[in-house]
Amino acid sequence: MTPTYTGVHVRRDADGAIRITTDRGSGPGGPAPDRPGDAADPGFGLAVLDAAGAVLTWPVLDGSGLPSAEVHDTRRAQQWLWALYGESVAAAVQDLASGEQGGVRVTADVTALGGGAARLAFGHWAARWWPASYTDGIPALDPGVLGLELAALTHRCHQLFDDRSDQPDDCAAELIQEHLAALDPLIQWWRAPSPHRDAGRRLGDVLRLIDDAADSTGLDGPELRRLRSALDRPGPADATADPTALFARPDGYALAAGEQPAAGGRVIARGSGVNDWRRYPPGFVDAAEDAVSWTARALGARRRIEVEVLAHAAAPDGGASLVAEVQVGAGRPDRIPLARRDEVWEGRAGLDLPADSTEPTVEVGILLPGFDPGPGPEHPAGPDGATDRARRDAIRALARHRLAAADRPPAHDAARHHPFAPEPLLAETAAAATDEDY
């Protein structure tokens, strides 16, 4: 059920920024934060969009069609404020821009741009935070399909951007060029005699927007010419155009592939580490909470720790490597380099542990040096009473909900209308159609 907007609060703070806060109820993620980066909500709980002169945010677990906003350049933002929030909010922002510190409450309109912007923000969130996991049964989203839909949504929401924006409209052209290889499969899927559920309508919309974006930016090439031909003169239905075949996953994603390392020594402790998604880029580690495991062994008088991390199906084989951060008791954390071996990252090192210790307190986290912002507040709970693990579990539940909704006909699925981005993304629909053996 789509939430009803009773109004928004527009205020000008001492720093000169104007903040727009939408009325929201409490959901599984707790109350919506008033501003980007609120401590009550971690990075993976917010969908963020850089617009002309402002930053827009939607709480993923308790979202709606309208975002909260922090406006830092009212002149640039005026080009889209009225289209996103309506005339009353745009006028309030303009009045406050040259006034003193303070705020007003006004009524906001639910606009078409609001729905498109929410879907675009969610798509960018999914590209970074989607909790793909073999062990949790959450399939990955095809990056090509997701990238092309992001290009289409960016073009549809062009009012939000300008040439000075960090995410200008011409990034649609960049996304199209980056994911051209996925264009032909999308056309084939669109031509299927019975597209998966209601994907046919959304596929047609996305392909037309891609064609328009390419035309307006002067893009050309064989793939785009085939797209224009398909749109102008639709060919016969292709009975083989099934997403299961078109977007098949790489083979060989097994949990126990390759030669196991020599064990040796007596096991004195073992456990699971912390899988904090913020500490490494997407596509490195399986998102399951128990993807990180460690074993402490006694080899005579020496002690050794072995760390294994279940790799994401798309994890790089070379280049940047993860490290394990190991802390024993109140000691200083040590870092252990991890190497990719088939479907796991693994590493081992000596452990500074008293020889008579039988129950060591060991904490293990995974990170990528240079990318890592630091560990999240796993202990204790945050201001809203929820730990990062609880939030990650809520994100997994959201992903499962959306995949289940994507696999059901919309006319018979009232639960499909989650307050945030009601319709599934094409990449979610394709993932739901190909997860039988995941």
C-alpha positions, -999 to +999 in steps of 0.1 A: +000+000+000+014+034-010+019+057+019-001+090+022+019+121+025+006+146+050+033+170+044+070+177+046+092+199+069+114+224+051+140+241+072+171+262+069+199+252+093+227+273+107+251+259+081+229+275+053+218+241+039+180+236+034+167+202+044+135+187+033+122+159+056+093+137+045+067+123+069+072+086+073+060+060+097+082+034+114+090+003+095+114-027+099+143-003+097+130+021+123+122+057+119+135+074+088+166+096+093+162+133+089+193+138+069+219+119+048+243+099+069+222+099+101+239+077+127+208+057+132+210+043+097+241+027+082+254+033+047+238+001+034+204+013+047+201+044+025+196+048-012+214+080-023+211+101-054+232+132-063+209+157-080+217+192-092+224+212-061+213+186-036+216+151-022+185+130-021+181+100+003+155+072+007+157+047+037+156+014+019+137-005+047+111+022+052+110+041+019+085+060-001+082+077-034+095+110-020+130+114-006+145+135+021+169+161+007+198+183+017+198+213-007+232+231-009+225+251-041+189+264-043+194+280-077+204+247-094+178+227-074+149+249-085+149+232-119+136+200-104+121+208-069+087+217-083+086+185-104+097+162-075+078+178-046+053+202-061+049+239-061+045+244-023+078+228-014+097+246-042+083+279-030+092+272+006+128+264-004+130+296-024+116+317+005+140+301+030+170+305+008+174+342+015+158+342+049+169+334+084+173+301+101+140+283+107+114+260+090+079+255+078+056+226+071+040+223+037+021+198+016+040+178-010+027+163-041+033+127-052+047+131-087+058+108-115+093+121-111+093+109-075+085+073-085+112+073-112+138+089-089+130+063-062+136+035-087+168+050-100+181+055-064+172+019-055+189+006-087+222+024-077+218+010-042+213-025-055+245-022-077+264-016-044+245-034-017+224-062-031+232-091-007+239-118-033+247-151-015+249-187-026+244-200+009+215-177+016+199-185-017+198-149-029+209-147-066+231-120-079+217-093-102+230-093-138+252-062-140+244-056-177+207-057-172+209-035-142+232-011-159+209-007-189+179-001-168+198+025-148+207+042-181+170+043-190+159+056-156+186+083-156+174+095-190+138+094-177+148+115-146+169+140-166+152+169-148+172+160-117+206+166-133+227+192-150+262+195-164+276+204-130+260+175-112+282+146-100+258+124-119+248+143-150+223+130-175+250+121-200+260+093-176+231+074-193+253+073-224+282+060-204+261+033-189+248+023-223+283+020-237+295+001-207+267-025-209+261-028-247+268-066-245+235-070-226+214-051-252+209-080-276+197-104-248+173-077-236+158-074-271+155-112-273+138-113-239+114-086-251+106-106-282+098-137-262+062-149-269+053-148-232+077-125-214+083-134-178+052-121-159+047-084-168+083-079-178+073-072-214+059-038-207+089-027-186+113-042-212+096-021-239+098+010-218+135+005-210+145-003-246+127+029-259+143+050-233+177+036-242+171+043-278+161+079-270+191+084-248+215+071-274+199+092-301+200+124-280+237+119-272+248+108-306+257+072-297+258+047-325+270+011-332+257-022-344+239-031-312+220+002-311+211-001-348+197-035-341+177-020-312+163+007-335+154-018-361+137-040-335+117-011-322+107+001-357+099-033-371+093-059-344+103-093-357+087-127-350+086-140-314+116-159-303+105-190-284+141-195-271+142-161-255+139-172-219+158-153-192+170-187-177+191-191-209+198-155-217+212-146-183+227-179-171+252-176-143+288-187-145+293-224-139+314-239-112+302-219-082+306-247-057+312-245-020+340-271-017+360-269-050+397-272-052+423-288-030+418-283+007+448-269+026+467-292+049+452-290+083+477-302+109+478-293+145+451-295+172+420-273+169+417-251+200+389-228+188+368-220+157+341-196+149+324-172+124+337-137+118+319-104+110+308-099+073+305-061+072+296-053+036+308-017+040+344-027+043+349-041+007+336-034-028+306-053-042+313-086-059+341-097-035+324-118-008+293-139-005+269-118+015+259-145+040+265-137+076+285-169+081+306-164+050+336-157+072+350-185+093+382-190+113+401-219+130+428-215+157+452-244+159+480-255+183+511-267+166+534-277+195+540-245+213+530-223+184+495-211+177+481-204+142+449-189+129+434-199+095+407-177+079+384-187+051+359-164+034+333-176+008+339-156-024+312-140-045+307-156-078+322-125-095+351-121-072+383-111-090+410-137-095+439-112-094+447-076-085+432-062-053+432-087-025+412-088+008+427-090+042+414-104+075+416-082+105+421-104+136+418-092+171+426-114+201+411-101+234+419-065+239+450-067+219+459-047+188+443-060+155+466-078+131+460-081+094+464-113+074+465-112+036+440-134+019+445-151-015+417-163-038+415-201-042+386-213-063+355-203-043+372-190-012+396-163+000+420-178+025+450-169+046+468-180+077+493-165+102+508-170+136+485-162+165+497-144+196+480-165+221+491-178+255+500-214+253+476-224+281+446-205+266+418-229+257+390-204+250+406-174+233+384-144+224+389-139+188+372-114+164+377-116+127+366-091+101+372-088+063+382-056+045+399-042+014+428-018+023+423+016+009+385+010+006+376+002+042+358+030+061+363+012+094+342-014+112+305-006+119+290-006+154+284-043+158+286-040+195+267-025+212+235-018+193+231+016+176+208+044+187+177+027+172+184-005+192+194-026+162+229-039+155+245-039+121+238-076+118+201-071+124+201-045+096+219-068+073+193-095+081+166-070+073+183-062+039+183-099+031+146-102+040+139-072+017+158-089-012+139-121-007+106-102-006+114-084-039+125-116-056+094-134-046+073-105-058+091-104-091+082-140-097+045-135-092+019-119-115+012-084-102-026-087-105-026-115-079+001-101-056-010-073-032+022-078-012+042-068-043+035-031-036+063-026-011+064+011-001+098+015-018+100+011-056+068-010-060+078-026-093+108-049-094+138-040-115+144-061-147+175-075-131+154-087-102+129-103-125+157-121-144+173-132-112+140-146-099+135-165-131+169-181-130+173-190-094+160-226-095+194-241-090+210-213-070 
